[in-house]
Amino acid sequence: MVNNRSLIIVGGLAAVAWLASNSLYVVDETERAVKLRFGEVIEENIQPGLHFKVPITQTVRKFDTRVLTLDTDTSRYLTLEQKAVIVDSYVKWQVVNPTRYYEATAGDETMAIRLIQPRVDESLRNEFGRLDLQQIIAERRDDLMIRPTQELDSLMREELGVSILDVRVKRIDLPDDVSTAVFDRMRSEREREAREWRAQGQEESERIRANADRRRQVLLAQATERAETLRGEGDAEAAAIFSEAYGQNPEFFTFWRSLNAYRASFDGERDMLVLDPTSDFFRYLRSPEVQNGE
Amino acid sequence: MAWNEPGGGNQHDPWSGGGRRGGGNGGGGNRGGNQGPPDLDEALKKFQDKLNNMLGGRGGKGGGRGGKGGGGRPRNTFALPGLLLIIALGIWGAMGFYLVDQAERGVVLRFGEYQTVVGPGLHWNPPLIDDVRMVNVTRVRSLTQTQSMLTRDENIVEVEISAQYQVNDPRDFVLNVRNPQLSIENALDSALRHVVGGTDMIEILTSGREILGSSVASRLQTYLDSYGTGIRLQTINIESTSAPAPVIDAFDDVIRAREDRQRTINEGMAYANAIIPAAQGQAQRLVEQGQGYRESVVAEAQGQVNRFNALLAQYRNAPEIMRERLYLDAMADVFARTPKVLVDVREDAPLMYLPLDQRPGGAGGEGSGEADRGEDGELDPRVLERLRSASSSQGGSNTGGIRREGR
């Protein structure tokens, strides 16, 4: 009896548990769900929480409705002037209409991505074809993404029940061969710049040197001028002094000055005198007799 | 409390199936989710009572309602599942306690539905019904990227950027976006390239780095907000900006060239700084020399005149004697210091031979050298011989430079 009763209790509990697990379901905050009866949608967009369904006949499909990221492959686009660029972009998307999403993709995210990616690619390709490289890189980068986002958003809401929050370009690069050319150009620009810097240095340095040389020359010339002036003054003063003395006795002064001059003139060891022995100076050299001078 | 970890997901939780069943046992009607644990407890109690009554009614045949109080057998029948239930409830209740660290917030979901965000401290939530996902909101997370990218002037630069960010809205961070980390990576990449694409290379490499950082930050925050990531940027650092590897040498050379320029200028300045003072000194020397000459000439003149004046007084007394004496003194003085050649020109005038090479820089020194000269400047006989022949060919022109004494 005890065993029977316990079995009944346990069996009852098991039945309740089975029923509960098949009739109750939880929709997470990150999800939305649709309820199906034999494949037909009978309740759309079920909000998070604990819900009830009829076991067996009804099934529930849940979809992640968080913001998802689709990182697209890099593609080669052509700009307006037919330049090739390598573009890497990503798309932020979100399931907003679970029923539509279920119908279009059977809830398969991979499938959704397969449907979205070519659209994004095409849309961006069109935009790139409308603008030249300069506009794409710098001036109208935002515009480039606004239109694809808006177009795709309305289209995808309708077709897939998916909202396209953002189409955003990450990388816009030049193809490898073009990059090499760019590097060459950058290098030559730098070389030019380097040469310019060095030449400027030379110029400036030369300027400074020339200026210094000029100043030196002027300084020396001015100093020479001053020195010569001083010498002249000295000579003039000396002359004045001499002439004063000269005035006292011109004859003796000339004689005396001449003697001094001789002394000064024949000062050097290397001077040599060639003398005529008949000169007055040597009169006693010839004979010691008393003679009258002059 | 591994089953409370964020991201664990209720559906992946090994306990969650039981949780649903437990919920079903407790009260199948709790769909609103507003009823708290007390209701659940009450419902469980009622359920237990009902069960007891039902089983008791069956078990106590003939005992009627009073069977509950009588007989050992019925008591045992209720006691076992009752005890089990109480123990299970006890364990279940104990499992509901959890700690939230100071740095964390817990996002509470009840049957998957967002309830609230709980702060630090000890909390209790009914396990298996509530799911608490923890997020660290004070930790500063960081992200670093190095990329090469196009600039406005179609050059290529390499930029290393780092972003530091915090979770400022735990609910958004946990619930809104799948993989917020990837979102911020992508958004940072896009924002950085966008801003760099709008800036000239030279600006990125030099002055514009700060502005670059701030515009990337504002742009990135806008993106993150629009995706609802619950992330707030703290700082954006442009760690480094440089030219790409293939051209780095050329760029470095520019830097070197700039240094070279400065160096060359400095050298010029050094030259100027060296020669100007030297020239000033030299100029001063010239002036001083001039001044010195002036003063010395004047002084000499004055001295000579003084001396002359003194002599003049004597001269006036005896002019003839004075003259003679002075003359002889002077001549003696001169001759004493000078080599002399006495030539009697009157008799044999046509030929005269002179040791001209004795004079410094003398014009007649062809073929002569130091070796030709004697120790004391006396003339070697061979030299005289040579001079003689040289002189005969040149005539008397060599005598032009020779001072001649005579009165």
Chai-1 contact restraints between the chains, C-beta under 6 A:
chainA,res_idxA,chainB,res_idxB,connection_type,confidence,min_distance_angstrom,max_distance_angstrom,comment,restraint_id
A,R5,B,T77,contact,1.0,0.0,6.0,A-B,restraint_1
A,I9,B,P81,contact,1.0,0.0,6.0,A-B,restraint_2
A,A17,B,R21,contact,1.0,0.0,6.0,A-B,restraint_3
A,A20,B,R21,contact,1.0,0.0,6.0,A-B,restraint_4
A,A20,B,G24,contact,1.0,0.0,6.0,A-B,restraint_5
A,S21,B,R20,contact,1.0,0.0,6.0,A-B,restraint_6
A,S21,B,R21,contact,1.0,0.0,6.0,A-B,restraint_7
A,L24,B,R20,contact,1.0,0.0,6.0,A-B,restraint_8
A,L24,B,G24,contact,1.0,0.0,6.0,A-B,restraint_9
A,V26,B,N10,contact,1.0,0.0,6.0,A-B,restraint_10
A,V26,B,F111,contact,1.0,0.0,6.0,A-B,restraint_11
A,V26,B,G112,contact,1.0,0.0,6.0,A-B,restraint_12
A,V27,B,G112,contact,1.0,0.0,6.0,A-B,restraint_13
A,D28,B,G112,contact,1.0,0.0,6.0,A-B,restraint_14
A,E29,B,L109,contact,1.0,0.0,6.0,A-B,restraint_15
A,E29,B,G112,contact,1.0,0.0,6.0,A-B,restraint_16
A,E29,B,Y114,contact,1.0,0.0,6.0,A-B,restraint_17
A,E29,B,L175,contact,1.0,0.0,6.0,A-B,restraint_18
A,T30,B,L175,contact,1.0,0.0,6.0,A-B,restraint_19
A,P48,B,G112,contact,1.0,0.0,6.0,A-B,restraint_20
A,P48,B,E113,contact,1.0,0.0,6.0,A-B,restraint_21
A,G49,B,G33,contact,1.0,0.0,6.0,A-B,restraint_22
A,G49,B,F111,contact,1.0,0.0,6.0,A-B,restraint_23
A,G49,B,E113,contact,1.0,0.0,6.0,A-B,restraint_24
A,L50,B,R31,contact,1.0,0.0,6.0,A-B,restraint_25
A,L50,B,G33,contact,1.0,0.0,6.0,A-B,restraint_26
A,L50,B,F111,contact,1.0,0.0,6.0,A-B,restraint_27
A,R66,B,V177,contact,1.0,0.0,6.0,A-B,restraint_28
A,R66,B,R178,contact,1.0,0.0,6.0,A-B,restraint_29
A,V67,B,V177,contact,1.0,0.0,6.0,A-B,restraint_30
A,V67,B,Y227,contact,1.0,0.0,6.0,A-B,restraint_31
A,L68,B,R178,contact,1.0,0.0,6.0,A-B,restraint_32
A,T69,B,L182,contact,1.0,0.0,6.0,A-B,restraint_33
A,Y90,B,N186,contact,1.0,0.0,6.0,A-B,restraint_34
A,K92,B,Y227,contact,1.0,0.0,6.0,A-B,restraint_35
A,I137,B,L150,contact,1.0,0.0,6.0,A-B,restraint_36
A,I137,B,G197,contact,1.0,0.0,6.0,A-B,restraint_37
A,A138,B,R152,contact,1.0,0.0,6.0,A-B,restraint_38
A,A138,B,G197,contact,1.0,0.0,6.0,A-B,restraint_39
A,A138,B,G198,contact,1.0,0.0,6.0,A-B,restraint_40
A,R141,B,H194,contact,1.0,0.0,6.0,A-B,restraint_41
A,R168,B,S190,contact,1.0,0.0,6.0,A-B,restraint_42
A,K170,B,D189,contact,1.0,0.0,6.0,A-B,restraint_43
A,K170,B,S190,contact,1.0,0.0,6.0,A-B,restraint_44
A,V182,B,I156,contact,1.0,0.0,6.0,A-B,restraint_45
A,F183,B,P246,contact,1.0,0.0,6.0,A-B,restraint_46
A,F183,B,V247,contact,1.0,0.0,6.0,A-B,restraint_47
A,M186,B,N155,contact,1.0,0.0,6.0,A-B,restraint_48
A,M186,B,V247,contact,1.0,0.0,6.0,A-B,restraint_49
A,R187,B,V247,contact,1.0,0.0,6.0,A-B,restraint_50
A,R187,B,A250,contact,1.0,0.0,6.0,A-B,restraint_51
A,R190,B,A250,contact,1.0,0.0,6.0,A-B,restraint_52
A,R190,B,F251,contact,1.0,0.0,6.0,A-B,restraint_53
A,R190,B,V254,contact,1.0,0.0,6.0,A-B,restraint_54
A,E193,B,V254,contact,1.0,0.0,6.0,A-B,restraint_55
A,A194,B,D253,contact,1.0,0.0,6.0,A-B,restraint_56
A,A194,B,V254,contact,1.0,0.0,6.0,A-B,restraint_57
A,A194,B,A257,contact,1.0,0.0,6.0,A-B,restraint_58
A,W197,B,A257,contact,1.0,0.0,6.0,A-B,restraint_59
A,W197,B,R258,contact,1.0,0.0,6.0,A-B,restraint_60
A,W197,B,R261,contact,1.0,0.0,6.0,A-B,restraint_61
A,R198,B,A257,contact,1.0,0.0,6.0,A-B,restraint_62
A,R198,B,D260,contact,1.0,0.0,6.0,A-B,restraint_63
A,Q200,B,R261,contact,1.0,0.0,6.0,A-B,restraint_64
A,G201,B,D260,contact,1.0,0.0,6.0,A-B,restraint_65
A,G201,B,R261,contact,1.0,0.0,6.0,A-B,restraint_66
A,G201,B,T264,contact,1.0,0.0,6.0,A-B,restraint_67
A,G201,B,I265,contact,1.0,0.0,6.0,A-B,restraint_68
A,Q202,B,T264,contact,1.0,0.0,6.0,A-B,restraint_69
A,E204,B,I265,contact,1.0,0.0,6.0,A-B,restraint_70
A,S205,B,T264,contact,1.0,0.0,6.0,A-B,restraint_71
A,S205,B,I265,contact,1.0,0.0,6.0,A-B,restraint_72
A,S205,B,E267,contact,1.0,0.0,6.0,A-B,restraint_73
A,S205,B,G268,contact,1.0,0.0,6.0,A-B,restraint_74
A,I208,B,G268,contact,1.0,0.0,6.0,A-B,restraint_75
A,I208,B,M269,contact,1.0,0.0,6.0,A-B,restraint_76
A,I208,B,A272,contact,1.0,0.0,6.0,A-B,restraint_77
A,R209,B,G268,contact,1.0,0.0,6.0,A-B,restraint_78
A,R209,B,Y271,contact,1.0,0.0,6.0,A-B,restraint_79
A,A212,B,A272,contact,1.0,0.0,6.0,A-B,restraint_80
A,A212,B,I275,contact,1.0,0.0,6.0,A-B,restraint_81
A,A212,B,I276,contact,1.0,0.0,6.0,A-B,restraint_82
A,R215,B,I276,contact,1.0,0.0,6.0,A-B,restraint_83
A,R216,B,I275,contact,1.0,0.0,6.0,A-B,restraint_84
A,R216,B,A279,contact,1.0,0.0,6.0,A-B,restraint_85
A,L219,B,A279,contact,1.0,0.0,6.0,A-B,restraint_86
A,L219,B,A283,contact,1.0,0.0,6.0,A-B,restraint_87
A,L220,B,A283,contact,1.0,0.0,6.0,A-B,restraint_88
A,A223,B,A283,contact,1.0,0.0,6.0,A-B,restraint_89
A,A223,B,L286,contact,1.0,0.0,6.0,A-B,restraint_90
A,A223,B,V287,contact,1.0,0.0,6.0,A-B,restraint_91
A,T224,B,L286,contact,1.0,0.0,6.0,A-B,restraint_92
A,R226,B,V287,contact,1.0,0.0,6.0,A-B,restraint_93
A,A227,B,L286,contact,1.0,0.0,6.0,A-B,restraint_94
A,A227,B,V287,contact,1.0,0.0,6.0,A-B,restraint_95
A,A227,B,Q289,contact,1.0,0.0,6.0,A-B,restraint_96
A,A227,B,G290,contact,1.0,0.0,6.0,A-B,restraint_97
A,L230,B,G290,contact,1.0,0.0,6.0,A-B,restraint_98
A,L230,B,Q291,contact,1.0,0.0,6.0,A-B,restraint_99
A,L230,B,R294,contact,1.0,0.0,6.0,A-B,restraint_100
A,R231,B,G290,contact,1.0,0.0,6.0,A-B,restraint_101
A,R231,B,Y293,contact,1.0,0.0,6.0,A-B,restraint_102
A,R231,B,R294,contact,1.0,0.0,6.0,A-B,restraint_103
A,E233,B,R294,contact,1.0,0.0,6.0,A-B,restraint_104
A,G234,B,Y293,contact,1.0,0.0,6.0,A-B,restraint_105
A,G234,B,R294,contact,1.0,0.0,6.0,A-B,restraint_106
A,G234,B,V297,contact,1.0,0.0,6.0,A-B,restraint_107
A,G234,B,V298,contact,1.0,0.0,6.0,A-B,restraint_108
A,E237,B,V298,contact,1.0,0.0,6.0,A-B,restraint_109
A,A238,B,V297,contact,1.0,0.0,6.0,A-B,restraint_110
A,A238,B,V298,contact,1.0,0.0,6.0,A-B,restraint_111
A,A238,B,A301,contact,1.0,0.0,6.0,A-B,restraint_112
A,I241,B,A301,contact,1.0,0.0,6.0,A-B,restraint_113
A,I241,B,Q302,contact,1.0,0.0,6.0,A-B,restraint_114
A,I241,B,V305,contact,1.0,0.0,6.0,A-B,restraint_115
A,F242,B,A301,contact,1.0,0.0,6.0,A-B,restraint_116
A,A245,B,V305,contact,1.0,0.0,6.0,A-B,restraint_117
A,A245,B,F308,contact,1.0,0.0,6.0,A-B,restraint_118
A,N249,B,L312,contact,1.0,0.0,6.0,A-B,restraint_119
A,F252,B,Y315,contact,1.0,0.0,6.0,A-B,restraint_120
A,W256,B,F308,contact,1.0,0.0,6.0,A-B,restraint_121
A,L259,B,L326,contact,1.0,0.0,6.0,A-B,restraint_122
A,L259,B,A330,contact,1.0,0.0,6.0,A-B,restraint_123
A,Y262,B,A330,contact,1.0,0.0,6.0,A-B,restraint_124
A,Y262,B,V334,contact,1.0,0.0,6.0,A-B,restraint_125
A,R263,B,A330,contact,1.0,0.0,6.0,A-B,restraint_126
A,R263,B,D333,contact,1.0,0.0,6.0,A-B,restraint_127
A,F266,B,V334,contact,1.0,0.0,6.0,A-B,restraint_128
A,F266,B,T338,contact,1.0,0.0,6.0,A-B,restraint_129
A,R270,B,R359,contact,1.0,0.0,6.0,A-B,restraint_130
A,R270,B,P360,contact,1.0,0.0,6.0,A-B,restraint_131
A,D271,B,T338,contact,1.0,0.0,6.0,A-B,restraint_132
A,M272,B,P339,contact,1.0,0.0,6.0,A-B,restraint_133
A,M272,B,Q358,contact,1.0,0.0,6.0,A-B,restraint_134
A,M272,B,R359,contact,1.0,0.0,6.0,A-B,restraint_135
A,L273,B,T338,contact,1.0,0.0,6.0,A-B,restraint_136
A,L273,B,K340,contact,1.0,0.0,6.0,A-B,restraint_137
A,L273,B,E405,contact,1.0,0.0,6.0,A-B,restraint_138
A,V274,B,V341,contact,1.0,0.0,6.0,A-B,restraint_139
A,V274,B,V343,contact,1.0,0.0,6.0,A-B,restraint_140
A,V274,B,I402,contact,1.0,0.0,6.0,A-B,restraint_141
A,L275,B,K340,contact,1.0,0.0,6.0,A-B,restraint_142
A,L275,B,L342,contact,1.0,0.0,6.0,A-B,restraint_143
A,L275,B,E405,contact,1.0,0.0,6.0,A-B,restraint_144
A,D276,B,V345,contact,1.0,0.0,6.0,A-B,restraint_145
A,D276,B,G406,contact,1.0,0.0,6.0,A-B,restraint_146
A,P277,B,L342,contact,1.0,0.0,6.0,A-B,restraint_147
A,P277,B,D344,contact,1.0,0.0,6.0,A-B,restraint_148
A,S279,B,G406,contact,1.0,0.0,6.0,A-B,restraint_149
A,S279,B,R407,contact,1.0,0.0,6.0,A-B,restraint_150
A,D280,B,R407,contact,1.0,0.0,6.0,A-B,restraint_151
A,F281,B,M331,contact,1.0,0.0,6.0,A-B,restraint_152
